Amino acid sequence: MKSPLARRSFLKTVGTAGLAFPFISRSLLAAQPSKILRHVSFGASGMAWADIQAIASNPFVQLVAVADVDLGRVADVKTRFPEVRVYQDWRQLLEKEANNFDSCNVSTPDHMHAPIAYSAMQLGKHVYCQKPLAHDIHETRVLTELAREKKLITQMGIQIHSQKVYRQAVAIVQSGAIGKVKEVHTWSSKKWGDLGAPPAPTTPPSADFNWDMWLGNAATRPYVPGHFHPGNWRKRLDFGTGTFGDMGCHIFDPVFEALALTAPLTVRSEGAAPDAWNWSTDAVIRYVFPGTKFTAEKTVAVTWYDGDQRPPAEIRALVATKNATTMTTVDDVGRAGKAKRQGEPDQGSIIIGTEGVLLVPHIATPKLFPEVKFADYKIPEIAGSHHWSDWAEAIVGGPAKPLAPFDYSGPLTEAVLLGSVAVRFPQTDLKWNAAKLQFENEKAANAHVRRTYRKGWEIAGL
């Protein structure tokens, strides 16, 4: 069914002036939300469903509407919230519900984060956006600056940022317990990559699934069951950001905050380049950041590993323990569980200081080494907070505040996504100029800072 809202007209006008809907008065756009937070969700299943439940757990939140291109995956929302209005086209939701909501969560595949968040923010809506903040670096910078310009309350979905264990890691480093930081090694065992062209289409999408709308701003291609939707899009260049984009925003987070890092100076990939369709796995990406008051030198090296790659044996030996026990972890939606590993985590960071070493598992209590030296050390007691509620309460004027607003999570995401450019240019030191959003020594890399949207899906400013 053709949308009554002209695709090209909507996308271009919302980007130009934030006035795609002329019936919305400027006073409404500037108005503060009421004590009832009227909320909508872009996405209805998967991580979107987790976000909806977490945000709507607050009694002052009223879920007004959801948009999902796959209407076959909205049953949970409709059961839990029978009054919710359901849309398949996110642009229709913005058009028809613009007067009826104050905030939204954007919990879609990565390639649509920026178009949806940008369009909602132009209308003065407060945004909770899943990680990574956007698919490319330019989009990330635009969202960060727009949130600041419009004084919106924002939060990125790096929920472990607000949990006790990550806050403890930050406090330990900044207290000076391990001295000044010399280097960092951080990793994830996930393998969001693949090899080879998509298989041939076999069956068309179901009647409930709008494939063209799922593609959004990406180039047209055939639907292949299971190859893209619902989860494997993370492996594909045009839709996800690989293991690094998926997990980097989580695992880099406590390092980025603890060291008060800014934009890196250089980034270099030692792993395989992606093919024409998919991200590669087993990455090794080396960053050099400007030093801070928490580092030992004028610069500090941070190295990322994923898939089967790990820090060198001599680095891992620094956090070896004779009393390895199964770690208690918390998964991405906050449920406690037991990790299927002994001792060394399969995701985490090793922060090496002049006076000791800190192991920061994803997600468990940080641990100091050498164990004998820190036998009597008491990890700071820092309470965690509810990442989603902090954001929602701040919108309605409560005392809480979001701990990962775009002013923080935007620069974090930019740093992470630089790795997604570096893997395309293996064995090359890319010199990054953050102020200009460009690489100074490899002009070809600049083509990957800002992507081109499919014709008809362009948004001025993105």
N, C-alpha and C positions, 0 to 999 in steps of 0.2 A: 504494500500500500504506500503510495507516494505521500511523503510528509507535506502538510500544508505550509510548513515553514521552508522557504527557499534555502537550500543548503548554502549556495555561494553567498547570497545576501546576508544570511545570519553570520557566517564565519567571518566575513570581511568587516561588517559593521561593528560586531562586538569587539574586534581587535582594534578598531580605529578610535572609538570614542567611549566604549562602554555603554552605548545607548542603542543596542540592538532592539530594545523594547521601548518605543517612545512613550508608552503609557505609564512608564515608571518615573515618578517625579524625582528630582534631585533630593528633595527632603526625605523621601523614603529611602533612597540609597544611603543617605547619611545617618538614618535613624539608628538608634541603639536597639539591640534585641530586647524583647520583653523577658520577664522572668520565666516564661515558658520558651524553651529553645526549640524553634521549629526547624527540623532537620531533614535533609534528603541524602540519599546515597546513590552514587554512581558506581554500580555494581551491586549484585544481590546474593552472590554465592562465593564460596571459597573464602579468601581473606576479607572480601567485602562483608560477608555474613558475620565473620568474627568482629569486624569493626562496628557493624551495626549493633550487634549485641552488647559490645563494650560501651558504646556511646549511649545507647538507649537504656542501659542499666541505671542511668541517672533519672530520678523521678521527674525532673523538670524538663526532660527531653521528649519531644513529640515527633515521631517519625511520620513525615507527611507523604513522601513519595520516594520511589526508587526507579532507576533506569538500568536495564540490562538487555543487551542484544540477544541473549538467549533466554526466551521466556519459559523454556523448559527447566530453568534452574532458579525459579523464584518461589517455589512452593513453601520453603521454610519461612521466608519473609511474610508471605500471605497468611500462613497459619498463625504465626506469632503476632502479626500486626494486621488483622483483617480489614482495617479501615484504610490501609496504605494504598495510594494510587500508583499504578505500575505503568511505566513507559518502556518502549523498546529503543527509542531515539532520545539520547541525552539532550539534544537541542530542543526537542519538543518539551521536555521537562522544564528546561530553563525558560522557554517561552510561556508556558501555561502556568507555571508555579512560581514565577519570579516574585510575586507579591506575597507568597505564602510560606517562605522559608528564610531562615537567617544564616544557616550553616550547612556544610556538606562534607562528606568524605568522598575522596576520589580513590577507588580501590579496584582499578581496571588493569589490564596489561600495560606495561611501561610506556608503550608508544602513544597512548592516549592520555597520560597524566597531564601533560602540559596544556593541550587544547581545552580539556574540560576544566581544569583548575583555573586557567587564565580567563576563560569565559565567565566562570562563576565569580572570580575576584573582580572582574571589571564591573560586575553588578553589585559590588560591595559585600559579597558573601564571605564569611569566615571559612577557612578550608583546613581540613585534615587530609593530608595526601600520603598515600603509601610510598615506601621507598622503592627505588631511588626516586628523588623528587621529580625527575623527568628523564626522558630517553637520551637527550644530548646536553652538552654543556651550555650552549646558548639558551636553550629553553630554561634550564635551571637558573641562569642569571636573571632572565626576564621575570620569572616567578618571584625570585627573591626581592628584586627591586620593586615589583608591583605591590607586593605585600607591605613593604616599607612605605611606599608612596601613599597607599590607601589606608595605612594604619590598621590593617586587618590582623586578627588573632589567628595564628597558623600553628600547625604542628605536623611534623613528618612521622610516618609510622615506624619509627625505630623504638619500639616500646620498651626494649631492655634499657635504653638510656635512663628511664625513670625508675628502674628497679634497683633494689639495694645493692646487688653484687657489682653492677657497673659503677654505681656511685661510690662504692667503697674503693674500687680500683683507682678511680680518679683522685680520691682523697689521699690514698697511700702515696701515689706519685707526687702529688703537689705538696705533701707534708715533708718531702725530702727523705723519706725512709730509705730509699734505694740510692740516694744521692742525685747527682745530675745524670740525665739520661744520655747514653752514648749511641744506642741503636735500638731498633724495634723489628721484630719478625712476627708476622701475623698470617693466618691461614684458615682455609675452609676445605673440608673433604668433599664438598658437593661437586657435581660434574654437570653443570648446565651448559653443555656443548654437544656437538654432533659433527658428523662428516657426511658429505654428499648431498646431492640434490633431493628435493622432496620426492617421495614415491608418486606414482601416477594416481590420479583421483579414482576412487572406486564407487562411492555413493555420494549423492548430493546431501547437503545439510538438511536437517529436519525443518519442517514448516515453521517451527517456533524460533529458529536460529537465523538471524540476518547476517549472512557472511560478509556482504559488502560493507555493512555498518561496522562489523567487527574489525575489518581491515582499516577503516577510518582513514587516517592520513597516509597510510602506507600504499605502495604500488599494488595494483590489482594482480591477483594470481588465483589459480584454482584452489578450491577447498579440498583438503585431504583429511579424512577422518582421523582424529587423534594426533595429527602431526603438529597442529598449532593450538587447538582448543580442546580441553580447557586449561592445560598446564604447560604443555611443551613449548609454548611461545617463548619461554625464558631462554631457550637454546637458539632462537632464530635472530639473526642480526637486526631485522627491521622491526621486531616487536619487543624483544627483551634485551637484557644487558649482560647475559651470561652469569657465571658464578660470581664474578667480581661485582657486577652491578647489583645482583640479587642479595649477596651476603656482605659485600664490602661496606655498605652503609651501616650495617650492624656491627661488624667486627672492628672496623676502623674507628668506630665512634668513641669508645673509651680512651683510645690512644690519642685521637684528634683533640678531645676535650682536655685530657690530662696534661698534654704538652702544650696546649693553647696554640695548635698549629694553624698556619694560614695556607695560602696557595703554595704548592710545591714549585721549586725552581726547575727541576728536570724530572723526567720519568723515562724509564727504559724497560722494554720487555725482553726477556730471555727465552720465552716460550714460542710455541708455534703460532703462526698467524691464522686467523679464521679463514674458512673457504668463502665461496661466493654467497652462501646461504646461512651459515651457522657460526656461532662462537666456538672457539677451540677450548680444550680443557688442559689441565696440567700447566697452568700459567705460573710464571715467576716474573713479577713486576717490581722494579726497584725505583723508589722515589728518593729524592733529596729535597728536604724542606729547609727553609730558613730556621736557624736556631731560635730558641726562646729562653726565657729565664729558667725554664725547667730542663734545659739541655746542656750538655757538657761543652759543646763546640758551637761555632758560628753556623753550622749546618747539622742536620741529623738525618740519618738514613732510615727509611722504613721500607721493608720488603714484604711483598704479598706472595703467597703460594696457594694454589688450589688444586683440586683433584688429588692425584697421587703425589704431588710435590709437597715437600716439607722443609723447614729450616735445616741447615747442615747439622750433622751429628754432634759437632762440638757445641752448637747453640742449644740443641735439645738436651744435651748432657747437663746443662746448667740448671735444669728444672727436673732432673731425675729424682725420684723419691724411693726410699726403701720400703715405704708403707703404702703402696698403691691401693686405693679402695675405689669402689664404684662411686662416681660423682652423682650427687643429686642435681638435676638440672631443671630448668623451666623452659618449656617450649614457646613457640612464637605467639601463642594466644594465652600464655600465662598459667598453664596447668603444670603442676609439679610432676616429675617423672624420674625414672632411673636411666641414665645413659648406658648404652651397650658398649662400655669400654672400661678399661682399667688404667688408672693413673693419668697418662697424657690425654688431653682432650683432642677430639678430631676437628675442633674449630676453636680458635682462640689467638692469643698474642703472648709473646715473650718480650718484656720490656727490660732492657739491660742498662743498669745504672752504674755509677762509679762506686757505690757502696753495697750493691746487692742486685737481685733480679726478681722481677714480679711476673708470675704466670697469671694471665687473665683468661680463664676458660670462657667459652660461650656455651652455656650460661651456668656459672657456678661460682662459689666463693673464691676470690683471688688468693694466691698463695705465694709467700715470700721464700727466697732461697739466698744463701745456703740455709738449710733448715736449722742447723745448730745455732747459727748467728741470730736467727729470728725466733728461736724457741719460745721466748717470753713476750714476743711482740703481740699486742692486742690490736686486731683490725678495728678501725673506727666503726662505731655503731652509728650507722646512717640509715634512716628510714627510707624505704622506697615509697613511691607514690603511683597513683593510677594514671597512666599516660593519657588515656582518652578523657577521663573525667577532669584532669587538670585543665585541658584545653576547653572542654565544654563549660566548666564552671567559670573560667576566665571570661568567656563571652557574655555570660549573664551577670557579670560584675562581682563574682565571688573572689575569695582571697587567693585561690590557687592561680598558678600561671603555667603556661606550657614551657617545658624545659628544652624542647627541640623545635623552636620556631624556625621559620625559613631563614632568618638572619644567621642562625647557627647551622641548620641542616642544609641550607643552600651551598655554602662554601664546602661543607663536608662532601656533599654529592658531587660538586665540581671536581674535587680532588679524586674521588673514586672513579668518576667517568673519564678522567684523563688516562687511566689505565686501559679503558676500553678503546681509546685511540691508539695508545702505545702498542697494543698487541697487533695492530695492523702493520707496524713498522718494526719488526724484530731487530734486535741488536743495534738499535739506534738511540742515542741520547737525544731526546726531544726537549728543547729549551722552551719553557712556557712563560708567556707574558700574560699574567692574569688580568692586568688593567685593560689590555687591548683584546683579550680573549683570542689570542693567536699564538702559534708556535713560531719562534724566530728563526729556526734553522732548517725546518722541513716543511716547505710550503704545502706539499701534498697533504700533510696531516690536517691542515686547516679546513679541508673539505669535510672533515668528520666532526667539526665543532658545531656545525649547524646543518641539519638535513633539509632536504627539499620535500615539501608536502605534496601529496597527490593533487592533481588539478581538480578544483572544486572544493577542496578541504583546506585551502590556505586561510590563515588568520593573520591579519596585519599585525606586525610586532613580534610574531613568533617565527 
